[in-house]
Amino acid sequence: MMTVDPVRWGGAAAAVAAYAGMCLALLRARRAVHKDSGGEHADWLVAYASQTGTGEALAQHTVATLRTGGLSARALSVEHLDQASLRGAARILFIASTYGEGDAPDSAARLARLLDDPGMDLGRLHYGVLALGDSTYANYCGFGRRLDAALQARGAQALFARVEVDRGRSAAIEAWQHHLSHLAGTSDAPDWSAPAYGDWRIASRRLLNPGSAGAPVYRIDLLPAAGPLPAWEAGDLVQVSAPGDPAYPREYSIASTMAEGCLSLLVRLHQREDGSVGLASGWLCREAREGAPVLLRVRQHSRFRIGDNAGRPLILIGNGTGIAGLRAHLQRRAEAGQARNWLVFGERQAAHDHFCAADIAAWQRAGMLDALSVVFSRDGGSERYVQHALAARAAELQAWVAEGAAIYVCGSLRGMAGAVHATLEAVLGLDTVAMLDEAGRYRRDVY
């Protein structure tokens, strides 16, 4: 005969109640986002789908240009576009980033679902598309092209042909500016120049994974050539202009906080099949000597900053050099004395690839890590990858989210990020993950 343990049943009931409360809170947050998205009325809406901030910056420049001509315009992330605002809009300029192999930014998932609806009639909408991409990928400007086709299929009318930008090339940006000047009836457009690169120097460089079966990973500490450190927050990026290819800067997550006194990067040496190495990573990891000058600029990455999640528990998930962005968040939390942090990290072998092991141990001693899941794929065992570690602690994951936790994911898009997303949906449910995303409690910096 089975006996009933009242303590266990009471705990289960409390967990169910907490989870239900979490779902209700997320639904309210979702409705609040929808309400706020109506906001200030404007004749022109500039809707941006941005992954690392480039699209958002271009949207702000676009609004400024339209306003120069006396037009009413405002910028809005596409994650806040709903069916009513799409159907009711007369003029929208879309700025659509593509990352990976033709993937849409995380913020565009909802828009993609809306445009998949065959009943969506956009016959009154006039639009333009600025598609951002990288021609070294097979599906160049993939999301921008799909967006343009979907808008046309729903009856929307293009104001001009889609403008495609290959890795930020100025000629394409100038073509977009020309269209804007025509729409605004002015040639007095504001300056769109990106911030200039600053002069930095390599203060130190250290190999983090000697003996690894994978490519070498280096921690590179940098300092300004003169003057104080510029301001940045955990989650921000840098752009590095490498010799030999200055037109195409490389982006890296910042791994340090300002309080540590230097700007740190974790860079994996890119090695091609023929044995050659990537221009940027090869120069940073091997060719440039300590003290060598580096052209670098800091870029705000608002979608991966802590923002409104500062007071929440954090679940930080990543693999490989993706721990760079997670390390900055954890270090900042440790400096502020904010506990309730759970790190989930994966790499190849514990003996060679345990990046930031000393930092992790220090955070544990200081009580800054309430939970830790570290997995190594080449060491065997049932939990080989980060998604397996999450699935193994499903009840704990649900409890953290019910308590209001935010989830930050940093690392490879292929494999890790997709598998983690699928695990989150399996454990938390599709609607909950969607609501976490819309409430700003699910954020990714993936590449």
FIFI-300734 format. One record per atom (N, C-alpha, C): residue in three letters; x, y, z. Coordinates in steps of 0.2 Angstrom, whole numbers, plus 5000, padded with zeros to 4 digits. Each point is the difference from the previous one (the first is absolute). Layout:
ALAXYZ/...
//
This chain:
MET500449945000/MET499650065000/MET500450065000/MET499950054996/MET500450064999/MET499850055006/THR500550035003/THR499950055005/THR500150074997/VAL499650055003/VAL500050064997/VAL500450055005/ASP500650034998/ASP500450045004/ASP499750074999/PRO499750035005/PRO499750075000/PRO500550054999/VAL500649995002/VAL500550054998/VAL500250014993/ARG500149944997/ARG500150004993/ARG499450034996/TRP499449985002/TRP499450024996/TRP499950085001/GLY500250025006/GLY500050075001/GLY500550044996/GLY500649974999/GLY500550034996/GLY499850004993/ALA499749954998/ALA499849994993/ALA499550064998/ALA499550005005/ALA499550054999/ALA500250075000/ALA500550025004/ALA500350065000/ALA500450024993/ALA500349954998/ALA500450004994/ALA499550024994/VAL499449965000/VAL499550014995/VAL499850075000/ALA499850025006/ALA499750075001/ALA500550054998/ALA500749995001/ALA500550054998/ALA500150014993/TYR499949944997/TYR500149994992/TYR499450044997/ALA499449995003/ALA499450034997/ALA500150085001/GLY500250025006/GLY500150075001/GLY500550034995/MET500549964998/MET500550024996/MET499750014993/CYS499649964998/CYS499750004993/CYS499550065000/LEU499650015005/LEU499650065001/LEU500450074999/ALA500550005004/ALA500450064999/ALA500350014994/LEU500249954996/LEU500350014993/LEU499550024996/LEU499349975000/LEU499550034996/LEU499950075001/ARG500050025006/ARG499950075002/ARG500550054997/ALA500749975000/ALA500550044997/ALA499950004993/ARG499849954997/ARG499949994992/ARG499550064998/ARG499450005004/ARG499550054998/ARG500350075001/ALA500450015005/ALA500350075001/ALA500450024995/VAL500449954997/VAL500450014994/VAL499650024994/HIS499449974999/HIS499650014995/HIS499750075001/LYS499850025006/LYS499750065001/LYS500550064999/ASP500649995002/ASP500550054999/ASP500250014993/SER500049954996/SER500250004993/SER499650054996/GLY499450015002/GLY499650054997/GLY500250075000/GLY500250025006/GLY500450065002/GLY499850064996/GLU500550044998/GLU499950064997/GLU499849994992/HIS499550044998/HIS499849994993/HIS500650034995/ALA500149974995/ALA500550034995/ALA499849974993/ASP500150054995/ASP499849984993/ASP500449954997/TRP500750005002/TRP500549954998/TRP500249965006/LEU500049944999/LEU500249955005/LEU500749974997/VAL500550005004/VAL500649974998/VAL500149945005/ALA499949944997/ALA500049935004/ALA500649974999/TYR500449985005/TYR500749974999/TYR500049935003/ALA500349964997/ALA500149935002/ALA500849995001/SER500250015006/SER500750015001/SER500349945005/GLN500549974999/GLN500349955004/GLN500550035005/THR500550044997/THR500550035004/THR500050075001/GLY499550044997/GLY500050075001/GLY500150044994/THR500349974994/THR500150044994/THR499350024997/GLY499549965000/GLY499450024997/GLY499650055004/GLU500150005006/GLU499750055005/GLU500350074999/ALA500750004999/ALA500350064999/ALA499850034993/LEU500049964995/LEU499750024993/LEU499350035001/ALA499649975004/ALA499350025000/ALA500050075003/GLN500450015005/GLN500050075004/GLN500350054995/HIS500549984996/HIS500250054994/HIS499450014995/THR499749954998/THR499450014996/THR499550055002/VAL499849995007/VAL499550045003/VAL500250075000/ALA500750015001/ALA500350075000/ALA499950034994/THR500249964994/THR500050034994/THR499250024998/LEU499649965001/LEU499350014998/LEU499750075004/ARG500250005006/ARG499850065004/ARG500350064998/THR500650004997/THR500350064997/THR499650034995/GLY499649964996/GLY499650024995/GLY499350025003/GLY499950005006/GLY499450025003/GLY499549945001/LEU500249944998/LEU499549955001/LEU500049975007/SER499449975002/SER499949975006/SER500249935000/ALA500549985004/ALA500349934999/ALA500349985007/ARG499949935001/ARG500349975006/ARG500349934999/ALA500449985004/ALA500349934999/ALA499749965005/LEU500049934998/LEU499649955004/LEU500349934998/SER500249965005/SER500249944999/SER499549954997/VAL500149964995/VAL499549964997/VAL499749955005/GLU500349995006/GLU499749965005/GLU499350035003/HIS500050064999/HIS499450045003/HIS499450014994/LEU500149984994/LEU499550004995/LEU499549955001/ASP499450025000/ASP499449955001/ASP499650004993/GLN499549965000/GLN499649994994/GLN499650074999/ALA499850035005/ALA499650064999/ALA500550064997/SER500650015003/SER500450054998/SER500349994993/LEU500049934998/LEU500249994993/LEU499550014995/ARG499449985002/ARG499450024995/ARG499850075000/GLY500150045005/GLY499850075000/GLY500650044998/ALA500649984999/ALA500550054998/ALA500050014992/ALA500250064999/ALA500050024993/ALA500750014997/ARG500550015004/ARG500750014998/ARG500449975005/ILE500449944998/ILE500549975005/ILE500649994996/LEU500650035003/LEU500749984997/LEU500349955005/PHE500149944997/PHE500349945004/PHE500850004999/ILE500349995005/ILE500749995000/ILE500149935003/ALA500249954996/ALA500049935001/ALA500749975000/SER500349995006/SER500649965000/SER499949934999/THR500549974997/THR500149925000/THR500649985003/TYR500049955004/TYR500649975003/TYR500049934999/GLY500649975000/GLY500149924999/GLY499849994993/GLU499749944998/GLU499949984993/GLU499350024999/GLY499950074999/GLY499350024998/GLY499550015006/ASP500250005006/ASP499550005005/ASP499850075002/ALA499450005002/ALA499750065003/ALA500250025007/PRO500150065002/PRO500250025007/PRO499449975004/ASP500249995007/ASP499549975005/ASP499450055000/SER500150065000/SER499550055000/SER499549994995/ALA500149974994/ALA499650004995/ALA499549934999/ALA500149965005/ALA499649945000/ALA499250015000/ARG499850055004/ARG499350025000/ARG499850024993/LEU500450054997/LEU499850034993/LEU500049944995/ALA500449965000/ALA500049944996/ALA499449965000/ARG499749995006/ARG499449965001/ARG499450044997/LEU500050075001/LEU499550044998/LEU499949994992/LEU500650014997/LEU500150004993/LEU499849934996/ASP500149955004/ASP499849934998/ASP499349994999/ASP499650055003/ASP499349995000/ASP499750024993/PRO499749954996/PRO499850024994/PRO499450055000/GLY499750015005/GLY499450045001/GLY500250085001/MET500750015001/MET500250065002/MET500050054994/ASP499650054999/ASP499950044995/ASP500350075001/LEU500650014997/LEU500450065001/LEU499950054994/GLY499450004996/GLY499950044994/GLY500150075001/ARG500050035006/ARG500050075001/ARG500750025002/LEU500549955001/LEU500650025002/LEU500550024994/HIS500450055001/HIS500650024996/HIS500649995004/TYR500549974997/TYR500649985004/TYR500650004997/GLY500650005003/GLY500649994998/GLY500449955004/VAL500549974997/VAL500449955004/VAL500750024999/LEU500450005006/LEU500750015000/LEU500249935003/ALA500349964996/ALA500249935002/ALA500850005001/LEU500249985006/LEU500750005002/LEU500249925000/GLY500649994997/GLY500249935000/GLY500850004999/ASP500249944998/ASP500749984999/ASP500049954994/SER500350034995/SER500049964994/SER500549945000/THR500449995005/THR500449945001/THR499549945002/TYR499450015002/TYR499549955002/TYR499649984993/ALA499849945000/ALA499649984994/ALA499350045000/ASN499750015005/ASN499350035000/ASN500150075002/TYR500450044996/TYR500150075000/TYR499450045001/CYS499950045005/CYS499450045002/CYS499449965000/GLY500149945002/GLY499449955000/GLY499450035003/PHE500050025006/PHE499450035003/PHE499750064997/GLY500450044998/GLY499850064996/GLY499649984994/ARG500349964997/ARG499749974993/ARG499349975002/ARG500049965005/ARG499449965002/ARG499450055002/LEU500250055004/LEU499650055002/LEU499750044994/ASP500450024995/ASP499850044995/ASP499549964996/ALA500149934999/ALA499649964996/ALA499349995003/ALA500049995007/ALA499449995004/ALA499650075000/LEU500350055000/LEU499650075000/LEU499750004993/GLN500349994995/GLN499750004993/GLN499449954999/ALA500149945003/ALA499549955000/ALA499450025003/ARG500150045006/ARG499450025003/ARG499750074998/GLY500250024994/GLY499750064996/GLY500350065002/ALA500650015004/ALA500350065001/ALA500450024994/GLN500150075000/GLN500350034994/GLN500650035002/ALA500649984996/ALA500650025001/ALA500150084998/LEU500350045004/LEU500150074998/LEU500650004995/PHE500549955001/PHE500650004996/PHE500349935000/ALA500449984996/ALA500349935000/ALA500449995007/ARG500049945002/ARG500449985006/ARG500750025000/VAL500350035005/VAL500750025000/VAL500349955004/GLU500549974998/GLU500449955003/GLU500750025002/VAL500249995006/VAL500650035003/VAL500549945002/ASP500649994996/ASP500449955002/ASP500550025005/ARG500049985006/ARG500550015005/ARG500150085001/GLY499450035000/GLY500150075001/GLY500350054995/ARG500049984994/ARG500350044995/ARG499650064999/SER500450064999/SER499850065000/SER499650024994/ALA500149974994/ALA499650024994/ALA499349985001/ALA499949945003/ALA499349985001/ALA499650045005/ILE500450025005/ILE499750055005/ILE499850064997/GLU500550034996/GLU499850064996/GLU499450004996/ALA499949944997/ALA499449994996/ALA499450005004/TRP500049975006/TRP499450015004/TRP499950075002/GLN500650045002/GLN499950075002/GLN499750044994/HIS500249984994/HIS499750044994/HIS499349995000/HIS499749945001/HIS499349995000/HIS499750045005/LEU500350005006/LEU499750035006/LEU500050084998/SER500550034997/SER500050074999/SER499450014995/HIS499949964995/HIS499550014995/HIS499350005004/LEU499949955005/LEU499450005003/LEU499950065005/ALA500550025003/ALA500050065004/ALA500050064997/GLY500250004993/GLY500050074997/GLY500550045002/THR500649975002/THR500650045002/THR500649974999/SER500550044999/SER500749974999/SER500450025006/ASP499750035005/ASP500450025006/ASP500049945005/ALA500249944999/ALA500049945004/ALA500550015005/PRO499949975006/PRO500550005006/PRO500549954998/ASP500650015004/ASP500649954999/ASP499849935002/TRP500249954996/TRP499949945002/TRP500649965001/SER500650045001/SER500649965001/SER500049965006/ALA500349955000/ALA500149965006/ALA500550035004/PRO500049985007/PRO500650035004/PRO500649984998/ALA500550045000/ALA500749994998/ALA500349945004/TYR500549964997/TYR500349955004/TYR500550045004/GLY500149975006/GLY500550035005/GLY500749964999/ASP500550035003/ASP500649975000/ASP500149965006/TRP500149945000/TRP500149955006/TRP500749974999/ARG500149965005/ARG500649965000/ARG499949935004/ILE500349954997/ILE500049945004/ILE500450005006/ALA499749995006/ALA500350005006/ALA500349935002/SER499649954998/SER500249935002/SER499649964996/ARG500349944998/ARG499749954997/ARG500249935003/ARG499549965001/ARG500149935003/ARG499649954997/LEU500349944998/LEU499749944998/LEU499649975005/LEU499349994999/LEU499649975005/LEU499949935000/ASN500249964994/ASN499849935000/ASN500649964997/PRO500650015003/PRO500649964997/PRO499849925000/GLY500249974995/GLY499949934999/GLY499349984998/SER499550054999/SER499349994998/SER500049964993/ALA499549964999/ALA499949974993/ALA499650064996/GLY499850055002/GLY499750054996/GLY500550064999/ALA499850054996/ALA500450054998/ALA500250045006/PRO500650035000/PRO500250045006/PRO499650065002/VAL499950015006/VAL499650065002/VAL500550045005/TYR500050074998/TYR500450045004/TYR499650065004/ARG500250015006/ARG499750065003/ARG500550064998/ILE499750054998/ILE500450064998/ILE499750065004/ASP500550035003/ASP499850065004/ASP500350064997/LEU499550054999/LEU500250064996/LEU499950065005/LEU500450064998/LEU500050065003/LEU500050064995/PRO499750055002/PRO500050064995/PRO500850024999/ALA500250024994/ALA500650025000/ALA500250075004/ALA499450045001/ALA500150065004/ALA499350015003/GLY500050035006/GLY499450025003/GLY499649945004/PRO499550015003/PRO499649955004/PRO499649954996/LEU499849955003/LEU499549954996/LEU499450044998/PRO499749984995/PRO499350034998/PRO499549965004/ALA499450025000/ALA499549975004/ALA499749944996/TRP499949955004/TRP499649944997/TRP499649975005/GLU499649954999/GLU499649965004/GLU500149934998/ALA499949965005/ALA500049924999/ALA499449994995/GLY500249964995/GLY499649994994/GLY500250034994/ASP500450055000/ASP500250044994/ASP500649974996/LEU500150024994/LEU500449974995/LEU500650054999/VAL500549984996/VAL500550044997/VAL500049984993/GLN500250054996/GLN500249994993/GLN500750014999/VAL500449964997/VAL500750004999/VAL500150004993/SER500450054998/SER500250014993/SER500749974999/ALA500049954996/ALA500649964999/ALA500450024994/PRO500750015001/PRO500450014994/PRO499949954994/GLY500050034994/GLY499849954995/GLY499350004998/ASP499650025004/ASP499349994999/ASP499650065004/PRO500250064999/PRO499750055005/PRO499250024998/ALA499849984994/ALA499350024999/ALA499549955003/TYR500249945003/TYR499649965003/TYR500249985007/PRO499850045005/PRO500249995007/PRO499749945002/ARG500349975005/ARG499849945004/ARG499750025006/GLU499549975002/GLU499650015007/GLU500249955005/TYR500150025006/TYR500249955005/TYR499650025007/SER499849965004/SER499650015006/SER500650035005/ILE499850055004/ILE500550025005/ILE499949955006/ALA500649985002/ALA500049955006/ALA500150035007/SER500250065000/SER500150035006/SER499650065002/THR500050025006/THR499750065002/THR500550065001/MET499750065000/MET500450065000/MET500450005007/ALA499849975005/ALA500350005007/ALA500649965000/GLU500149964995/GLU500649954999/GLU500650044997/GLY499850064997/GLY500650044998/GLY500349994993/CYS499749954996/CYS500249994993/CYS499449974997/LEU500050004993/LEU499549974996/LEU500349934997/SER499649955002/SER500249934999/SER499649974995/LEU500349964995/LEU499749964995/LEU500249935001/LEU499649954998/LEU500149934999/LEU500049994992/VAL500549984997/VAL500150004993/VAL500249934998/ARG499649964996/ARG500249944998/ARG500350014993/LEU500649974999/LEU500450004994/LEU499649964994/HIS499850044995/HIS499649974995/HIS500549964995/GLN500049944999/GLN500449964996/GLN499649974994/ARG500350014994/ARG499649984994/ARG500349934998/GLU499749964996/GLU500249934998/GLU500750004997/ASP500250054997/ASP500650014996/ASP500650025005/GLY499850015007/GLY500550015005/GLY500150085001/SER499750044996/SER500150075001/SER499550025005/VAL500150065003/VAL499650035005/VAL499650064998/GLY499550015004/GLY499650064999/GLY500450075000/LEU499850054996/LEU500450065001/LEU500050035007/ALA499450015002/ALA499950035007/ALA500349965005/SER499749945001/SER500249965006/SER500849984999/GLY500249994994/GLY500749984999/GLY500550065003/TRP499850064998/TRP500450065002/TRP499950015008/LEU499449995002/LEU499950025008/LEU500449945004/CYS499949944997/CYS500349945005/CYS500749994999/ARG500350014994/ARG500749984998/ARG500450064998/GLU499850044995/GLU500550044996/GLU500150065004/ALA499550035003/ALA500150075004/ALA500449985006/ARG500550045001/ARG500449995007/ARG499750045005/GLU500149985006/GLU499850045006/GLU500250075000/GLY499650055001/GLY500150074999/GLY499950024993/ALA499849964996/ALA499850024993/ALA499450045000/PRO499950054995/PRO499450045000/PRO499549964997/VAL499450025002/VAL499349974998/VAL499550054999/LEU499750004994/LEU499450054999/LEU499449965002/LEU499750035005/LEU499449975003/LEU499550055002/ARG499349995000/ARG499550045003/ARG499549965003/VAL499850025006/VAL499549975004/VAL499350014997/ARG499649955000/ARG499350004997/ARG499549985005/GLN499550045001/GLN499549995005/GLN499549944997/HIS499949955004/HIS499649944998/HIS499450005005/SER499550044999/SER499550015004/SER499649945002/ARG499949964994/ARG499649945001/ARG500349955005/PHE500750005001/PHE500349955005/PHE500250035006/ARG499950075001/ARG500150035006/ARG499549975006/ILE500250025006/ILE499649985005/ILE499350035001/GLY500050074998/GLY499450045000/GLY499549995006/ASP499449984998/ASP499550005006/ASP500149935003/ASN500449964999/ASN500149945003/ASN500550005006/ALA500350065002/ALA500550015005/ALA499849965006/GLY499450015002/GLY499749975007/GLY499849934999/ARG500049974995/ARG499849934999/ARG500549955001/PRO499949945002/PRO500449944999/PRO500249994993/LEU500749984999/LEU500249994993/LEU500249934998/ILE499849984995/ILE500249934997/ILE500450024994/LEU500749985000/LEU500450024995/LEU500349944997/ILE499949994993/ILE500149944997/ILE500450014994/GLY500649964999/GLY500450014994/GLY500549954999/ASN500350004994/ASN500649954999/ASN500650044997/GLY500549975000/GLY500650024997/GLY500250075002/THR500250054995/THR500250075002/THR499450045001/GLY499449975000/GLY499450035002/GLY500050025007/ILE500449965004/ILE500050025007/ILE500350075001/ALA500350034995/ALA500250075001/ALA499550055002/GLY499450004997/GLY499450045001/GLY499749985007/LEU500049945002/LEU499849985006/LEU500450025006/ARG500749994999/ARG500450025005/ARG500050075002/ALA499950054995/ALA499950075002/ALA499450015004/HIS499449964999/HIS499450015004/HIS500149975007/LEU500449955000/LEU500149975007/LEU500550045004/GLN500550024997/GLN500450055003/GLN499750065003/ARG499650034996/ARG499650065002/ARG499649995006/ARG499649944999/ARG499649985006/ARG500449995006/ALA500649974999/ALA500449995006/ALA500250065003/GLU500250054996/GLU500250075003/GLU499450035003/ALA499449994998/ALA499450035003/ALA499849965006/GLY500249945001/GLY499849965006/GLY499349974998/GLN499949984994/GLN499349984998/GLN500149924999/ALA499749965004/ALA500049935000/ALA499449984995/ARG499849945001/ARG499549964996/ARG500250004992/ASN500649974999/ASN500249994994/ASN500149934998/TRP499949974994/TRP500149934998/TRP500350004994/LEU500649984999/LEU500449994994/LEU500049934998/VAL499950004993/VAL500049944996/VAL500550004995/PHE500549975000/PHE500550014995/PHE500349934997/GLY500150004994/GLY500349944997/GLY500650014995/GLU500449955000/GLU500650004996/GLU500249934998/ARG500749994998/ARG500249934998/ARG500249965006/GLN500650025003/GLN500349965005/GLN500150045006/ALA499949975006/ALA500150045006/ALA500750015001/ALA500549964998/ALA500750005001/ALA500350064996/HIS499750024995/HIS500350054995/HIS499550064999/ASP499449995000/ASP499550054998/ASP499650045005/HIS500249995006/HIS499550035006/HIS500250085000/PHE499850034995/PHE500150085000/PHE499750035007/CYS500350055002/CYS499850045006/CYS499949955006/ALA500449955001/ALA499949955006/ALA500250045006/ALA500550045000/ALA500250045006/ALA499450055002/ASP499750034995/ASP499550055002/ASP499449965003/ILE499849944997/ILE499449975002/ILE500149985007/ALA500749975002/ALA500149985007/ALA499950065004/ALA500350064998/ALA499950065005/ALA499350025001/TRP499650004994/TRP499350015001/TRP499649965005/GLN500249934999/GLN499749955005/GLN500250025007/ARG500750015001/ARG500250025007/ARG499650065003/ALA499950054996/ALA499750065002/ALA499249995000/GLY499749944999/GLY499349995000/GLY499650034994/MET500450024995/MET499650034994/MET499749954995/LEU500249945001/LEU499749944995/LEU499649965005/ASP499350004999/ASP499649965003/ASP499949934997/ALA500250004994/ALA499949944996/ALA500650004994/LEU500349944999/LEU500550004995/LEU499949934996/SER500050004994/SER500049944995/SER500550014995/VAL500549965001/VAL500650004995/VAL500149944997/VAL499949994993/VAL500149944997/VAL500550004994/PHE500349944999/PHE500550004995/PHE499949944995/SER499950024994/SER499749954995/SER500549944999/ARG500750015001/ARG500549954998/ARG500149955006/ASP499750025006/ASP500249965006/ASP499549955002/GLY499549994995/GLY499549955001/GLY499550025005/GLY499649955002/GLY499450015004/GLY499450024997/SER499450005003/SER499450014997/SER499850074998/GLU500350055004/GLU499950074999/GLU500650024997/ARG500050004993/ARG500650024996/ARG500050074998/TYR499450034999/TYR499950074997/TYR499550045005/VAL500150064999/VAL499650055005/VAL499249985000/GLN499849984994/GLN499249995000/GLN499949945004/HIS500449955000/HIS499949945005/HIS500150025007/ALA500450045002/ALA500050035007/ALA499450035002/LEU499750044995/LEU499450035002/LEU499449955001/ALA500049964995/ALA499449955000/ALA500149965007/ALA500649985002/ALA500149965006/ALA499750045006/ARG500050075000/ARG499850035006/ARG499350044998/ALA499649974996/ALA499450034998/ALA499650035005/ALA499949975006/ALA499650025005/ALA500350075003/GLU500650005001/GLU500450055003/GLU499950064995/LEU500149994993/LEU499950054995/LEU499350035001/GLN499549965000/GLN499350035001/GLN499950045006/ALA500449985006/ALA499950045006/ALA500350064999/TRP500650014997/TRP500450065000/TRP499650054995/VAL499749974995/VAL499650054996/VAL499450025003/ALA499749965004/ALA499450025004/ALA500250055005/GLU500650005003/GLU500250055004/GLU500250074997/GLY499950004993/GLY500250064997/GLY500650004996/ALA500449954999/ALA500650004997/ALA500050024993/ALA500650034998/ALA500150024993/ALA500549954997/ILE500049984994/ILE500449954997/ILE500450044994/TYR500749995001/TYR500550034995/TYR500449954997/VAL500049994993/VAL500349954996/VAL500650034996/CYS500649985000/CYS500550034997/CYS500549944997/GLY500150004993/GLY500449954997/GLY499849984993/SER500149944998/SER499949994993/SER499349994998/LEU499850034995/LEU499349994997/LEU499849934998/ARG500549974996/ARG499949934998/ARG500149955005/GLY499649965002/GLY500149955005/GLY499750025007/MET500550045003/MET499850025007/MET499450045001/ALA499950064996/ALA499550055002/ALA499349964997/GLY500049974995/GLY499449974997/GLY499849945005/ALA500549965002/ALA499849955005/ALA499850025007/VAL500350065002/VAL499750035006/VAL499350025000/HIS499950044994/HIS499350024999/HIS499549955000/ALA500249944997/ALA499549954999/ALA499949975007/THR500549995004/THR500049985007/THR499550045005/LEU500150074999/LEU499650055004/LEU499349994998/GLU499849994993/GLU499349994998/GLU499849945003/ALA500449945000/ALA499749945003/ALA499950005007/VAL500450045004/VAL500050005007/VAL499550055003/LEU500050064996/LEU499550065003/LEU499450004996/GLY500049984994/GLY499450014995/GLY500250054995/LEU499749994994/LEU500150054995/LEU499750075002/ASP499450005003/ASP499750075001/ASP500450045006/THR500349965004/THR500450035006/THR500750034997/VAL500349964995/VAL500650034997/VAL499950064996/ALA499450004996/ALA499850064996/ALA499950065005/MET499749985005/MET499850065005/MET500650035003/LEU500549955002/LEU500650025003/LEU500450054995/ASP500049984994/ASP500350044995/ASP499750074999/GLU499450005000/GLU499650064999/GLU500150055006/ALA500149975006/ALA500150035006/ALA500750025001/GLY500449994996/GLY500850015001/GLY500349965004/ARG499749945002/ARG500449965005/ARG500349944997/TYR500050004993/TYR500449944996/TYR500450044995/ARG500650005001/ARG500550044996/ARG500649964997/ARG500150014994/ARG500649964997/ARG500550054996/ASP500649975001/ASP500650034996/ASP500349944997/VAL499849994994/VAL500249934997/VAL500350024993/TYR500449964997/TYR500450014994/TYR500149944996/
//
